[in-house]
Amino acid sequence: MSDDTPPADETTGILFAGSAYAFWGIMPLYWRLLGDVRPFELTVHRVLWCALFVAVATACLGHTWRVISIFRSPRLVGTLAVTSVLISCNWTLFIWCVATNQLVDASLGYYMTPLVSFAAGIAFFGERMSRVRLVGVGLAAIAVVIQTIGLGHIPWIAPALALSFGLYGYFRKLAPVAALDGLLVETLLLLPITLGLVGFWAIEGIGAFPSHNLLKDALLVCGGPLTAVPLAFFAAGARRIRLTTLGFLQYLSPTITLLLAIFSFHETFTRVNAIAFGCVWTALMIVALEGRLTRPRLGPAGS
């Protein structure tokens, strides 16, 4: 076996993480099947059924004690309460993008997420940033300016998605808990609200669940497992591969979403979109090559 051949564990990790990102990329197809359900209501059902599914899975795995220990730490619970709000807002906005044919902007937002994370690190956590990363953040800002000029108004969707998910990632790092344990706590914290809303809508007859359409009910319920399973795949992959590899894989999801938007949902990809995406892609390429760009040059051999 050559030195360039990745070890079996890393190959498995790439398959796990790649599958998770690919799955997230095609999820708009699933939400399109529930196009007659309000985006906020879809998020409520997603949180509700995800909490119940992960709770059962956690009990079957014998990890209930780990979740109980999290609830004994007010600091962890407080952090996960913040992340639960951030991810719920992100989910709702993304589903709204699917419903209103704005997936091109949504995919741009997820491309911008790492760059927004860098900026959030400086603004909220006092982190230092290299010149290379400053250039990347600057190009992302230029992309927003270009879209603003082209559209005639501030393009809030992409920055909002990037900011909500970027901040989610940062605050999630402050809570050192396993992926599914954290997801369970995040969804359990919102469970009283989601149960109350679904019950109220059912009593008033204004909700999508339960309905006379068993397929719709099944799709709503399955939104929970379809939220948890790719996250489990991602966690399994992240443990096995290098962060640099994981960093490149994360662009698989918005790439698939962008292709779906253009070729399946027939959204328009304008010249302004092309220039904005070009700025962000260039920024990501510069950041990806940061190590080589900042590596000190060696003198001639023997000097």
N, C-alpha and C positions, 0 to 999 in steps of 0.2 A: 504494500500500500504506500502511495507517495505521500510526501510531507504535506501536499496541498489538500489531501483528502480529509474532510472534517470528521472528527470522531463520531461514533454512532449516537452518543448522547446529544451532541450538538445538532446532528441531522434530525433527530427526533424533536428537539426543541424548535427547530425551524419549521417542521411540519405542524407542530402544535400552534405556535404563534402565527404562522402564515395562515393556517386554517381559521384562526380567530379573526384576523384582519380581513380575510376574504369574506367571511360570514358577515361581519359588520358592513362590508362594502355592498353586499347584495340585500341587506335588510330593507331598503326602500321598496323592493318588490313585495315584501310581506306586508308592510304598512299600507301599500296601495290596495291590498285586498280588503282593508278596513277603511277605505276612503270616505265612507259615509259617517264615520265616527269622529267626533270632535277631537282635535289633537290633545287638548288637556285631559279629556276623558280617557283617551288611549294611554296617556302617561299614568293616570290614576290606576287603571287596570294593570298596566305593566308593573308598577310598584307593588300592588296588592298580590298578584299571582306570583311574582318573583319572590316576595317575602315568604309566602306559604310553601312554594317549591323548595327554596333554599333551606327553610326550617326543617322540612321533612328530610332532605338530603343530609343536613348537618346531624340530625338525630340518628339517621341510619349509619353515618360514618363514626358516630360516637364522639363528635366534637362539640356537643352542647356545652360542656364545661368551659370550653375556650370562649364561647360567646358570653356565658355568664360572667366570666372573669373580666371581659371588656366592660360590661355594665357596672362592674364594681369600681371602675376608674372614671370619675367625673370628667377628667381632662380628655380621655379618649372618646367618651360619649359626646362631649361638646364639639370636638373636632369632627367626628362622624356626622353630627347633626348639621354642621356647615356643609360637609361634602354631600350629604343627602339632598340638601336644597339646591346646591350647584348642579348636581347630575340630573335632578328632576327638571330644572330649567333647561338644561342642555337637551335632554330627551324631548321635551315639549317643543322646543324651537325646531329641532331637526325634523320631527314628525310634521310640524306645520310647514316646513320647507317641502316635504314630500307632497303634502296635500295641495300646496299652492304652486307647484312646479318651479321651485327655486333651488333645486339641488346643485346647480352650478355654483351658486354663492355658498351653499353649505359645504361643498367639497373644498372650495377655496379656504373656508374657515378652518377646516381640519388640516389643510396644508400649513396654515399660518400658526397652528397651535404651538409647535415648538418655539417659534420666534416670540410669540406672546408670552410663553413660559419664561423665556430669558428676561423679557422686560418686567414681568411680574416678580421675578427673583430680585431684581434691583429695587423695584418700587416698594415691595412688601416685606422683603426678607434681607435687604441690605447686602445682597450678593454683588461681587465684582464681576465685570464682564470684559472679556478680551476685545481688542479692536475688531477682530474678525466677526465676532458675534454682534458687535455694535453695527457693523456694516449690514449684517443680515437683518437686524431689527429695522434699520433705516430703509432697506429695500422693501420690507413689508409695509412700512408707513407710506412709502411712495406708491405702492400698489393701491392702498386705500385712497390716497389723494387722486390717483388716476381714475379710479372708479367714481369718486365724487364728482370730478369734472365731467366724466362721460355720462353719468346718470343724471346729474343736476341735483343730486341730494346725497346725504351721507349714507353710504352702504353699510348699514348697521348689522346685517345678518351674519356675514363672515366674521367681523370682529367680535360679535356677541358670542357666537359659537366657540371661537378660539379662546376668548377670555374665560368663559364659563368652564370649558374643559381644561384649559391650562391651569386655572386656579384650583379646579378639582384635583388635578394631579399633584399640585404643590401641597395642598392641605392634606391630601391622602397620604403623602410621604411623611407627614407629621404624626400619623397614626400607624405605628408599627404592628399591624395585624395582617393575617392572611387575607387574600383577595376575597374569598367567599365569606369568611367570617365578617369582614368589613361590610360586604354587600348586604349580608343578613341584618346587621345592626342598622345600616342606613335605611333599609326598607322597613324594618320593624319600628323604627322611630316614626315613620310616616304611616304605619298601619292603622292606627285609630282614625286618622283623617281619611285615608282611602276607603276603609270599611264604612265610615259614616257617609261619605259622598256616594259610594255605590248603592248603599242602602237607601239613602234619601232619593236618589234618582230613580231607583226601582219603585219605591212607594208612590212617587209623583208621576210615574209613567213617562219620564223624560230621558231615561238612560238607555244605553245600547244593550245593557245586560240586566236581567235575562231577556231573551227575545224569542220570537217564534222561529227564528233562523238558527238552527243548531250549529251550522257551520260557522256563523259569526261568533256565537258563544264560544265554540272550540278555539277559534282563532284568537279571541281575547284572552282566554285562559292560557293558551300555549305561548303567549307573549312573555309570560314569566320564565318558563324554562329556556326560551330562546334568548333571554337576556342573560341568564346565569351560565348556561353551558359554554358559550364562547369565552366568557370571562375565566372560566375554569381552564379552558384550553390555553388562554393567554398566560395565566399564572403558571401553568405547567411548562410552557415554552420559555417564559422569562427566566425560570430557574435554571435552564439548561444552556442558554446561549449568552453571548457577550452583548453588552448594552449597545455597542456600535451596530451589531447585526440587527438587534431589535429596533434600533433607530431607523434603519433603512426599511425594515418590514412594515413599519407603521404607515408608510406612504401607499401601501397596497390598498388600504381601505378607501381613502378619498379618490384614488385613481379609478377604482372600480365604480364608485359612485358617480364620478364625472362622466365616465363612459356610458353608464346607464342613463344619466340625465340627457346626454346628447343623442345617443343612438336608440334608446328604448323609449324614453319619455319625450323625445323630440324637443328639448329645450334649446333655445338659441344660444350659441357661443359666439359672442360679438368680438370685434377687434379690440374693444376696451377690455373684455374678459381676457383675451389672449395676451395683451400687454401686462395686465395685472398678474396673471398666472406666471408669465415669464419672469417678472420681478421676484415673485415668491420662490419659484423654482431655482432661480439663480442664487437667491439668498440661502436656500437649503443646501445647494451644491457647495457654496462657499463655506458654510458651517461644517458640512460633512468633511471637507478637505482641510479643516482648521489645523489639524495636527501637522500636516505636511507644509501648510503655508507659514506656520509659526516656528517650524523646526529650524534650529540654527544650522547654518551652512558649515560644512566641514572644509578645512583648508586642504591643499594638495597633500597627497600621501607623503609621509616622511617629514612634513613641516613641523 
